[in-house]
Every structure is written in C-alpha cells, then in structure tokens.
Amino acid sequence: MLVANELVTNAVAHAQTDLWLRLELRGDRLFVAVRDGSPRLLRQVLPDPDAESGRGLWLVEQLARSWGVRPHRDGGKVVWCTLNL
C-alpha cells in the first residue's frame, strides 16, 4: 500500500494529469505501475534529511525488488515497481 501510495502521490503532485494505477499479481510478485500524462521522466535523488517531503522514490527503491520509469507509447510515462510477496 505504501509503495502504490508513493507512486500515485508523485503523479498527482508532479504530473498534475489524469493517472492510471495498475496492480498485477505475477506469481510471487506484485507489479505496481502508475501512468500519468507528463513526459518528464523521474529519477531518484537522495532525500534531504531536513526536508518534509522528497522521499517517495527513495522509499520505493528501498522496498521494491526493482523499479523504473519509461515513456508510454501514447504519451506520458509509466513509473513501475515489483514487490516480493
């Protein structure tokens, strides 16, 4: 729930477009993806320990087996991750 919340919150706060959340069970892994309409690709940065925000992708990286971001063929991007169950 935390990882999906972080990905959705990033899309709401930064892309400010419609978004789509996809959850897919693949064997013993959960695939989570959020597509938004912004073409700006994200990158993880080290969080500022004194900042009140800015830890979303860092949390995703810490909790997920893998994660990434890619352009979507219809525009925008998809930020995804996989979690071990």
Beta strands, then each sheet from edge to edge (+ up, - down):
strand 1: 19-26
strand 2: 29-36
strand 3: 66-71
strand 4: 77-84
sheet 1: 1+ 2- 4+ 3-
end
